[in-house]
Amino acid sequence: MKFLSYLMLCAILLISSCKKYVEVDAPNDKLVTVTVFQANETAIAALTSVYAQMAQDNVQPYYIALETGFASDELTSYTESTILKQTYVNRLNSFDGSPSDFWQLGYSYIYQANAVWEGCNESTKLDPLVKKHLMAEALFIRAYWHFYLVNFFGDVPIVTTTDYVSNAHVKRSPKQQVYAQMVSDLISAENDLPVNYVALDSKTVAADRIRPNKYTASALLARVYLYSGKYMEAEQEASNVIAYNTLYGLADVGSVFLKTSKEAVWELAMPTPITSTANTFEGLNFILNSVPTIMQTNCSAISSPLLAAFENGDLRKVNWIGHYVDNSVSPAVDYAYPYKYTNISSTQATEYSVPFRLAEQYLIRAEARITLNNLKGGKDDLNTIRHRAGLGDTPANNSTDLINAVLQERQVELFAEYGHRWFDLKRTGKIDALMSNVALIKQSTWNSFQQLWPIPKSEIQINPNITQNPGYN
């Protein structure tokens, strides 16, 4: 309760009076927030409150998975929500729709991370170890949200300060520069974060993995390097995580998403008051106990292309896909849904959402190794994931077939998780050919510009230096 009180205090100081980063007015909490960084507890609460927001805001893991699943070929939509219907048929516009939440909240988290970094940097009262760890976590959060923003919107502003004057006129930076900033932030975070996961005091070793450690930064760095085509670096960072078997190991398929899973590299936990009603919003909102609704939750089912991507005997299809059969109609209709998170609600948390896990690192390393012509090493990594799923060795042998096999494995391993499928289609250049066919299923049409989401019109009106993505008004 004491921690929650501090969290609420810092939320009031750092969030409620925080302006959107593009606005000109000076934040009216500048002097007040200085006091937050005069004590370990309040400084820690200021940082960890960001994780609480990420777990439950409109860019929570469920909405990232739902909206990218709708935009791609993972999920079938039954909703009547205008916003989600636009996402499903790839007809987003800059005046309304979900992108505004991703843009505004993403930059809100970045602003808060910058405020924590600056507050800690200027403080002479914090414990040196706590200060170092908090500043490193802030850099991780900043890199994490720049990653998502650049993959949703393309070129985006790089925001590394709370200076309202410079932020009010910031321009979009080329994607390569955004990735370079992420790399810089993550290398610093990797160097300064602890090896072990820590509790709320930033010192005690914790069983839960809800605060990033050194290897969480390595995992994101591996992903960033892969996306930016730096395959040697991607292989190395993924290897760093895989090799640390004191903390990490592949779990059996049925226990991957338990909060005690050794596979988790980082977890997002529900704030305590919400835990009594939901372990994760993925479990609460993907699981179907009736026909899909027309609302924004429990409104989707797994698409036929995704179901067809699984091989016979794949344990993931058995364990990670649930079914609701509607027998009230004839013939009965079978709705398949993501069932990675199986706990709808309970008073005791058994599952946490998992933004980073070891299986992804194996697949990153497999793709990097194959691209670097280490076909055996890449194939071994790919087969490690296949064997865990109850499958035999991949029949692929040449580099082209092996890369395609890795991408297919990513499709069935990482479905309905944090946008992986949508981002993979874009970064590999496969999106136009695939989505042209998927659009027919959705009774829509596909244009290449739709792979980037529109910048919210309200942001451009505030800051004319921000230009719109091609194809949008």
Secondary structure, 3 states (H helix, E strand, C coil): CHHHHHHHHHHHHHHHCCCCCCCCCCCCCHHHHHHHHHCHHHHHHHHHHHHHHHHHCCCCHHHHHHHHHHHCCCEEECCCCHHHHHHHCCCCCCCCCCHHHHHHHHHHHHHHHHHHHHHHHHCCCCCHHHHHHHHHHHHHHHHHHHHHHHHHHCCECCCCCCCHHHHHCCCCECHHHHHHHHHHHHHHHHHHCCCCCECCCCCCECCCCCCCCHHHHHHHHHHHHHHCCCHHHHHHHHHHHHHCCCCCCCCCHHHCCECCCCCEEEEECCCHHHHCCCCCHHHHHHCCCCCCCCCCCCCEEECHHHHHHCCCCCHHHHHCEEEEEECCCCCCEEEEEECCCCCCCCCCCCECEEEEEHHHHHHHHHHHHHHCCCHHHHHHHHHHHHHHCCCCCCCCCCHHHHHHHHHHHHHHHCCCCCCHHHHHHHHCCCHHHHHHHHHHHCCCCCCHHHHCCCCCHHHHHHCCCCCCCCCCC
